[in-house]
Amino acid sequence: MAIDDEIEHIDVDSNKESTIDSSSPLYMHPSDNPGTMLVPVPFNRIGCRSWRRSVLRVLSVKNKLGFINGDCKKPYLEFPKYRLWERCDDMVTSWILNFLGKEITNSVEYVNDFVKLWKELEDRYDQTNGAKLYQIQKKINDLSQGALDITGYYTKMKKLWEEFNALSAKT
């Protein structure tokens, strides 16, 4: 099989694939690139929920949540916009891989698409269990105002309660 036979030829004069509505999850803004900084701190097994929420917000802003929630499923290879879907999936996968710690990246770099990558990360690091709920409940019970002003104390308490409620909702 010749290399030319493996390459999908796209008619550049055709508007079928060249125009994508900017509201489509397949739309890529010219400024999007694999090195785009999604979140300020790479995920290194600590703070999974916080990191996850940050990533979900960014993907929502970039209209790419459909790659996680199933609204933008992988099309059949014959589908006219398959290459566009594949390109977007590769971009979203690159964003996530770039913002994982090196050890985690090395363990998931061969995952085929974003849905599988996201599922793998959730299965490994987003485990809700009684021990974590207990740990947060203990922090809430042990929290005292001490030298904190009322705003600082309230902020710490509210964060713990929000984390507790988010975890409780998953069990």
Phi, psi and omega in degrees: 000129181283153179302321180300328180290334181277338184272129177283123179271131180244130179286108183291342178276347182276141177271001184301316182250347187277339179251120177236130178300134183294347176271356180282142175295345178275353179287134175242124178290144180305335180276350179291133176209161184299338181268004180305132181279113181274311183230151186291333184232129177297148178281127181228046179077350180248133178077038183303314184296317180295315178299315180301314180298319179297316180296315180299321178298313181296317179296326176295314179300322181274005179060041181241011178298334179300338178285342177262311189277000175093357178292335181241073183286155178296122181279168174295152182304328182281348181299134185304329183257021180304314181297324177294317178299315181299318179297315179295317179299318177297322180294311181297319177299317178298317179303313183293314181300324180291342183242034169244153174298156185304316181297318179291316179303315180299330183277346182234006187295342181260008175294137191287324181214172187296319181302316180293321178298311182298316179298317179299316179295318178296316180299322182281315195243348184252042181279124175265130177213168182300325181297319180293317177299317179298317181301315180292318178300320178297318178299320179296314181295325183275348184292131174228156184295320179050233182273358181288146170285171186298324180293316179297317178297313180299318181298314179298315181296317181296318179299316179296318179294320178296318178295318179299313180296321178295318178293318181298323181293334182276343183270000000 
